[in-house]
Amino acid sequence: MTETRCPWCGTDPLYVSYHDTDWGRPERDPRALWEKLILDGFQAGLSWITILRKRENFRAAFHGFRPEVIATWGEDEVARLLADPGIVRHRGKIEGTLRSARAYLEIEAKEGFSPFLWSFVGGAPIQSNLASMSDALTESPESRAMSRALKARGFTFCGPTITYAFMQAVGMVNDHLVTCPAHAECAAMA
């Protein structure tokens, strides 16, 4: 990619790589969607680069973000995670992850987690065609609806701003600037 890349990733190699290979690419794998939603919840009050730098530690601590495993955890695992300096040690977010794993399993069994989430955008990515970062939204009617539905199912740390960031990251919304080469790449994946 060239200097026309979206400016939000700056020059940090990890952030640039995330922008170039991950952010905005339509994701349909239910486990990967759940992982990203959980990580976006851990981001609340922090910057995404903080979470991105700890992502591999999170994956190790949460056993690959396998909801069927995490749904069985209790206080012993919460205590283990609270003692892990490689992740964000926030009791509410950790306990919320355990509850969210149980909610994920219910949704996956009834309707499929991926179809459930993608239903909020009609099953296909929204193409924003942003000319500048100042045009970007922080939430949308779709993210507000997703937030309400997730909370009703037992998820936490999934307000409309978090769900919008999630929707951007997993390609439900193509918010790459139109001048960014990734915009056309993500649009073609839609």
C-alpha positions in Angstrom: 0.0 0.0 0.0 1.1 3.6 -0.5 0.8 6.8 1.5 -2.9 7.0 0.6 -3.6 4.4 3.3 -6.2 5.4 5.9 -4.4 7.7 8.3 -5.7 6.2 11.6 -3.2 3.4 11.6 -0.2 5.8 11.6 3.2 4.2 11.0 3.3 1.6 13.8 4.2 -1.6 11.8 1.7 -3.7 13.8 -1.1 -1.2 13.2 -0.2 -0.8 9.5 -0.3 -4.6 9.1 -3.6 -4.8 10.9 -5.0 -2.1 8.6 -3.6 -3.7 5.4 -4.6 -7.4 6.1 -7.4 -7.5 8.7 -9.5 -4.4 9.2 -12.5 -4.1 7.1 -12.2 -7.5 5.5 -15.6 -9.3 5.6 -15.4 -12.0 8.3 -18.1 -14.7 8.5 -16.4 -17.3 10.8 -18.6 -17.3 14.0 -15.7 -17.9 16.3 -13.5 -15.2 14.8 -16.5 -12.8 15.0 -17.0 -13.6 18.7 -13.2 -13.1 19.4 -13.3 -9.7 17.7 -16.4 -8.6 19.5 -14.9 -9.6 22.9 -11.6 -7.8 22.1 -13.6 -4.7 21.1 -15.3 -4.9 24.5 -11.9 -5.1 26.2 -10.9 -2.0 24.3 -13.6 0.1 26.1 -11.8 3.0 27.6 -8.5 2.1 25.9 -7.0 2.5 22.5 -7.2 -0.3 19.9 -3.4 -0.5 19.6 -3.2 -1.5 23.3 -5.5 -4.4 22.6 -3.8 -5.2 19.3 -0.4 -5.4 21.1 -1.9 -7.8 23.6 -4.0 -9.9 21.2 -1.8 -12.9 21.2 -1.6 -12.9 25.0 -5.5 -12.7 25.0 -5.7 -15.6 22.6 -3.4 -17.7 24.9 -5.1 -16.7 28.1 -8.6 -17.3 26.7 -7.6 -20.7 25.1 -8.0 -19.5 21.5 -11.3 -17.8 22.2 -13.2 -21.1 22.1 -16.6 -20.2 23.5 -17.5 -23.8 24.2 -14.5 -23.9 26.6 -14.9 -20.4 28.1 -18.6 -21.0 28.8 -17.6 -23.6 31.4 -15.3 -21.4 33.3 -15.9 -20.1 36.8 -14.2 -18.1 39.5 -10.9 -20.0 39.3 -10.4 -19.0 35.7 -11.5 -15.4 36.5 -8.8 -15.3 39.2 -6.2 -16.7 36.8 -7.0 -14.1 34.2 -7.0 -11.3 36.8 -3.4 -12.3 37.6 -2.3 -12.3 34.0 -0.2 -9.2 33.1 -0.4 -10.0 29.4 -4.1 -9.0 29.1 -6.3 -6.2 30.3 -7.2 -7.3 33.9 -10.7 -5.9 34.4 -13.0 -8.2 36.4 -16.2 -6.9 34.7 -14.8 -7.5 31.2 -13.5 -10.9 32.1 -16.7 -12.0 33.8 -18.6 -10.5 30.8 -16.6 -12.7 28.5 -17.7 -15.8 30.3 -21.4 -14.7 30.1 -20.9 -13.8 26.5 -19.5 -17.2 25.7 -22.7 -18.8 27.1 -24.8 -16.3 25.1 -22.8 -17.1 22.0 -23.5 -20.8 22.3 -27.2 -20.1 22.6 -27.3 -17.9 19.5 -25.1 -20.3 17.6 -27.4 -23.3 18.4 -30.6 -21.4 17.5 -29.7 -19.3 14.4 -26.0 -19.2 14.0 -23.9 -16.4 15.4 -22.6 -15.2 12.0 -26.0 -15.0 10.4 -27.4 -13.3 13.5 -24.7 -10.6 13.4 -24.7 -10.1 9.7 -28.5 -9.7 9.7 -28.0 -6.2 11.1 -26.5 -5.1 7.7 -28.8 -7.2 5.6 -26.2 -9.9 5.1 -23.9 -7.7 3.0 -21.3 -5.0 3.8 -22.4 -1.4 3.9 -20.1 0.6 1.5 -19.5 4.0 3.2 -17.4 5.7 0.5 -15.7 8.1 3.0 -13.7 11.0 1.6 -12.1 11.9 4.9 -11.9 10.6 8.4 -14.1 13.5 9.6 -16.9 11.8 7.6 -16.7 8.6 9.6 -19.4 7.7 12.0 -18.9 6.5 15.6 -22.3 4.6 15.7 -25.2 4.0 13.3 -28.8 2.7 13.4 -27.4 -0.7 12.7 -24.8 -0.6 15.5 -27.5 0.6 17.9 -29.8 -2.3 16.9 -27.0 -4.8 17.2 -26.0 -3.4 20.6 -29.6 -3.7 21.9 -29.9 -7.3 20.6 -26.6 -8.4 22.0 -27.4 -6.9 25.5 -30.8 -8.6 25.4 -29.0 -12.0 24.8 -26.6 -11.5 27.7 -23.6 -9.7 26.2 -21.8 -6.9 28.0 -19.4 -4.2 26.9 -21.2 -3.9 23.6 -22.6 -0.4 23.4 -23.4 1.1 20.0 -19.9 2.7 19.6 -18.2 -0.6 20.4 -20.5 -2.5 18.0 -19.8 0.1 15.3 -16.1 -0.3 15.7 -16.7 -4.1 15.5 -18.7 -3.7 12.3 -15.9 -1.7 10.8 -13.3 -4.2 11.8 -15.1 -7.3 10.5 -16.1 -5.7 7.2 -19.8 -5.2 7.9 -19.1 -1.6 7.1 -16.4 -0.6 4.6 -15.1 2.6 6.3 -11.7 2.6 4.5 -11.3 6.0 2.8 -12.1 5.9 -0.9 -8.5 7.0 -1.5 -7.1 3.9 0.4 -6.3 0.9 -1.7 -8.0 -1.3 0.9 -11.3 0.3 0.1 -11.5 -1.3 -3.3 -10.1 -4.5 -2.0 -12.8 -4.8 0.7 -15.5 -3.7 -1.7 -14.5 -6.5 -4.0 -14.8 -9.0 -1.2 -18.4 -7.9 -0.5 
